[in-house]
């Protein structure tokens, strides 16, 4: 696994080990040790392997840890130990373990209050039925509630409210960009009907049928031809998507420089990398220090502007 991590890093690709107590449940029984004890050993191995962080908190085996007494406490203890080891902490609140909305929220709130690098290692931006990773703890059905939770608890959870008009415009442009790239490389046609459906659909059930076999053959053809990111950039520019091409080019530059491989790194809207290492803005010294959303006034203003907010100046009873 350490060798694999080195392979990722050599190609400028961000990597976290995935950590989950449930995977040790049988070892814990055989060895007479708790899941948390064995998980702590895995966290230490991650540190020793030189990996920057963990997708931590019963990612793949969440249901096992959550099914035993104090299982949720054990998962949160994993996150605390990861932070104590000075590792990037993506708290792993991304695999569903219960259909109960209350339990899903209760599992998340301690992370929101205590703080973590990333609340989710992967927020499910699609409906549950489209999620190939066994479903997400929060998904597309929860956007409105999650935005309000951020506002209620003064938390930057990675999302900001957008208008319906903004969403439609972004989705339509993204679909047309993919349509253009497919056309440029001779892949199976993406029709205008599909672009329209992708713009307004909720999930795959609302999309016209496609030939899965033809799309898989196109993916294999792409590998055989050795199509690279630069080829994608050229295709996007050729078809008038210069802004998307520029963003993709910046992503490729980050892979070369490698700064985003540092602990807790993020890429800002200005394509600047901020991380826990070598970043003068990182002034965390314990509770009450470091990043405070209320001091990030621009982001805090955006988070407060939820779609269902009522303007007292224009409200009519």
N, C-alpha and C positions, 0 to 999 in steps of 0.2 A: 504494500500500500504506500509506503514511503517512496518507493521507486516510481510509482504511478504519479505521486504528488510532484516529484521532480520533473517528470515528463510534462505535466500540465504547466508548471512554472516556466520551463524552458521555452514554451510557446506563448508566454504572456497571458495565460488563461487563469482566471481567478479560481481558487479551489478551497473548499472547506471539507473536512471530513464530516460525515454524517454520524451522529451520536444518538443512541436511543436505548434506554434501560430495558425495554421489552426484549431486545435481542439477547440479553444476558439472563433471561428468566430461568432457562433450564440449567445454565451453568451455575447460577446462584443456588438452585436447589441441590445440584450435585456437589457443589463445593461448600455448602453450608454458609454461603456469604449472601449479603443482600444485593439486590440489583444495583443500588447506588454505590456500594463498595466497588463492584466490578466496573461500573461505569466510570468511576473516578480513575481507575487504572487506565481505561481507554483514553480519558482526557489527558492524562500524563503522557501516554504514548504519542498522542497528537502533538503535544508540546515538543516532545523529543524529536519528532519527525520533521520539525521545522514548518509545519503547516500553520497558516495565520489564524485559523479559527475553526469553529464547529457550528454546523447546523444542529443545534443542541436541544434535546428535550423530546425524546421518543418520536423521532420523525417517522420511521417506517413501522414501528411496533407500538404506536401510541395506545392502541386499544388494550394491550396487555398490561402496561404499567398503570393505566387508568382504571383497570378492573379490580385492583387489589387495594386494601386499606392503605391510606397515606400515599397512594401512587402519585397523585398530583403534587403533593409536597416533595416527593422524591425527584420529580421532573424539575421543579423549581430549584431544588438543591443542586441539580446538575448545572443549571445556568449560573448559580452563584459560584460554584467551584470553577467553572470555566472562566468567569470574570476574575477570580482570584489568581488564576494561572496566567492572566494577562493575554488571553486569547480573544479574538473576535467572536462575538456571541450573537449568532442568529438564532433566536430563541425557539425556533422549531414549532411555532404555533400554526402549523400549516396542514396537518392531516387530521381529518375529522375522526373523532372517537366516540361520538354520541349524537343521536338525532335531537337531543335536548338543547334548545337554544340557551337555556339558563346555564347548563353545565359548560357549553362551549364558551360562553361569556365569562363564567367564573374561572375557567382555566386560564383565560387571557388577562384578566384584570390585575393579578399580582405583578405581571411583567410591566404593565402600563404604569403602575404606581412606583415600583422599585427602580425601573429604568433598565434598559438593555441597549445593545448596539442596534439590533434590528428585531422588531417584534416578530416579524415573519421571515423565514428563509424563503418563502414563496407564497404570497397572497393569491388565492385562487380567483383569477380575473375572468373566469368562465363559469357557466352553470355547473352544478355538481355532476350532472350526467355527462358532461364533456371532459371532466377531469380524469386523466388516465392514471393519476397517482392516488387512487383510492379515495378521492374526494378531499376537499380542503376544509379546515376548521372555519374559515371565513371565505366566502366566494362572492360571485357577482350578485347574489340575492341579498347580500349584506352591506352593499356600498353605502346606502343611506344611513343605516344604523351606525356603521363604523365611523362615518364622517361626524355624526353627532357625538359619539363617544370621544373622539379626538377633541372636539369643542368643549364637551363637558369637563374633561379631565386635564385640559391644557397639555395635550400630547401631540407631538409631531410623529404620526404613525405612517408617514410616507404618501398620504393621499391628500389632495385638495379638491374642493368642489369645482365642478365645471357645469356649464349650461348645456342644455340639450343641443343647441345650435353648434356649440364647439365640438361636442362629441360626434355629431353627424358629419361635420366637416372633416375631422381628423380620420374617422373610419373610412369615409369615402375616398379620401386622398390616399390612404394606406392601401386600400383595395385596388385602386387604379395603378398605384406603383407596382404592386405585385403582378397585376395584369400585364403591364408593360414589360417587366422582366421576363415573364413566361413567354411573351411573344418574341422578345429579342433572342432568347436561347432556343426557340423552337419547341418549347414544352407544350403539353396539352392546353388548348385554349381556355382562358378564363373569359366567359361571356359577360356582356353588359348586364344581363339578368343576374349573374352571380355577384357582380360588383354591387348592384342595387340591393340584393338580399343581404350581403355582408354589411352594408351600411346600416341597415335597420334591424337585422335579426338579433334575437336574444341568444341563440345557440345554434348548434349544428342541425337541430331538428327543423329549423326555419330555412335551411339552405337547399338549393336544388341538388339533385344527386350528381356525383362525379364518378368517373371510372377510377377506382382505387388502383387497379393494376397499371393503368397508364401513368398515373402519378408516381407510383413506385419505380416504374421503368425510367421515368424522367429523372428521378433522383439518382438512379444508378448511372444514367447517361452523364449526369453532371459530374459524378465522381470520375468516370472514365475520361472525360474531356479535361479534367483538372481545372474546372472553373473556380476562380478565386474571388476574394472580396473585391479586389480591384476591378475584375470583370463586372461585378454587380454595380460598382460605382460608375463605371463607364456607361453601362446600360441605363442607369437612372438618369444620368446627365443627358444622354442622347434623347430621352423621352420627356425631358422637361422637369425632372424631379431633382433639381440642383440642391435644394435644402436638405432633402433626405440623404442624398449622396454625400453632402458635406458632413452630416452627422455620422454616417457610416465610416467615412474616412477618419474622423476623429477617434472613433472606437478602435480602428486598426492601429492608429498611432499610439493609443494607450497600451495596446498589446505589445508594442515594440519597446516603449519606455519602461513598462513594468511597474510604474508607481502604484497602479491600482491593486497590485498584489500585496500591498502593505496591510497591516492589521486595521480592520474597521474602515477601510477606504470606501469613499463614495466619489462619484463624479458629479460636479455641480452643473447647473444649466449653462454655465460659461465654459464647460469642459475643463475645469480645474479639479485636480484630485486632492481631496482632503483625507487625511488618515491619522491614526493614533501615533504614528512615527514621523518625526521630522516636520510636524505641522505646528506652527506657532500658536494656532487658534485652540489647540488641545490643552486646556487648562484644568482638566478634571483632577480634583484632589480629594474627592469624597462627596458625601451627600450635600446637596445645596450648591455644588460647584459645577463647572463644565457648561455644556450646552443647556440653555434655558429658552424654551419656546417663547415665553413672554418677552424676552429680549430680542428675539428674531422677529421684529415687528411686522415685516412684510409677509412672512409665512403665517404668522399668527392672525393677521388680518384676513388672509385668504381662507384659513381654516374656519374662521368665525362665520363666513358668508355662506352658510348652508342653503340649499335651494328652497327649503320650506320656511326660511326666516321671513318674518312679517315686518315690514317697514312701518314704524309708528306714524311716520309723516303721511303715508298714503292709505293707512288702514281705515276701512269703513265698517262700522258695526252692523 
